[in-house]
Amino acid sequence: MRARMTTISFWVFAAGLVLGGYVLARDMLPRFGESGAAMAAAAPIIVLAAAAVAVIIWALDRSDAQVRSAWALAFAWGAIGACGLALQINGFASDAVSDVLDDPGATYWGAALVGPLNEETIKGAGVALLLVIFRDRLRRPLQIFAVGAFAGLGFQVVENLSYAITFALRDAQSDVAGALTVTLLRALFGFQSHWVYTGFFALGLALLRSRPALAVLAVALSYLLHFWWNAPGGDDPMLAFALILLKCAVTLTLLGAAWWWMILDQRRWLQGAIGTPEAAALAPPAELATLPTRALRRAGQEYLRHYYGPAFADVARERQRWLIRELTQRLG
């Protein structure tokens, strides 16, 4: 990590964290003090929802070459750098929209016009910096999607806290009821929001050189899905609720399709990588042949467990992970 701290990208990233942290401390900390009981009730739900999403992201990253330090930095960027910078910029952008669109246009469409453009760009900029900082380790789409997803999750957590504070102070009857209502609704229906959007943005960055058309599509989806989520749903409560369900279904369907494509891409890449001279220098052909899919890797482990015992199977599993990490860094 010390070598990474000498790069310009790292210090730009650090400067973004400092600036974002300053804005959050200036604008959000005073509001925490005004809604202490409400936040004590809402925070556990927000943390549990975030933990559930983190487990999902971990499960989706089937690269066997996870970079946990990049995950942590991405989460910090989303929660601190991106949230703080977006909070500042959204204020200026909202004023600009209000100047262009008269009420009620600015009220209805302000969030849809301002949020996606500013927030996805800022979150994506932090991910791009991390891809430069960890350029020797983040090489595959599955890895990079997970980094983007953790940046989005960090943003999602702080945004949920901000909404809880806002609705706690807005509810005339009970701070706790106001905070819990919006927190539960966002946990149930907004769980597939920012982490998916920024994951798509990161996937676009991963494909920028090799598949530019798919890269443009992935980045466009991050903006369009965010815009659609923020767009007004009308005045009819039932219609608005049905639209929310449709938005969730479309987002999850696109996520599933993108994940399946990344899994197939990882298999194709591994099938090609095991035939290279670099792979031959790492392991014998029989061991390399077990790498392309999880089924093959498990079959290799079961063979050793059957004939030689559990210890050999455990060693084989660790060897397979090591080989995939090495191939990722050398050939990815």
Summary of the structure (lengths in Angstrom):
residues: 332
radius of gyration: 22.3
end to end distance: 20.6
largest distance: 75.8
contacts: 1127
relative contact order: 0.11
helix: 83%
strand: 0%
